[in-house]
Amino acid sequence: MRMHLSTAAAGLLLLAGVGAAAAQDVVIEPQQETVIREYVKKQPLASVKIPGVELNIGSTLPDTVELHEVPNVKYRYVVIDNRTVVVDPGTRKVIKVIE
């Protein structure tokens, strides 16, 4: 009985750790956000529409959406519905919407 409780407790701790890691938000440093904002002003893109995709932090953009590079920043951006959207290029998840 004791072994089963230890195994169950270890499993719960593992699941809690995975949940906590998944819940962490990507934080863009203020200086990176400033660099992105300034770059977008200097290099304006045409706004695109993506039917059927809700534009929220954590949303995944389809592969058909072209992501654009910002020099010296690891994230990419695209302009959707006239809002600058910062995206993690590895996962294509929205990490910031700049109004």
Protein Blocks (a to p, Z undefined) as FASTA:
>chain_A
ZZmmmmmmmmmmmmmmmmmmmmpccdddfklmmmmmmmmmmmccdddddehiacdehiac
dfklccdddehiabdcddeehiacdddfklopafbdcZZ
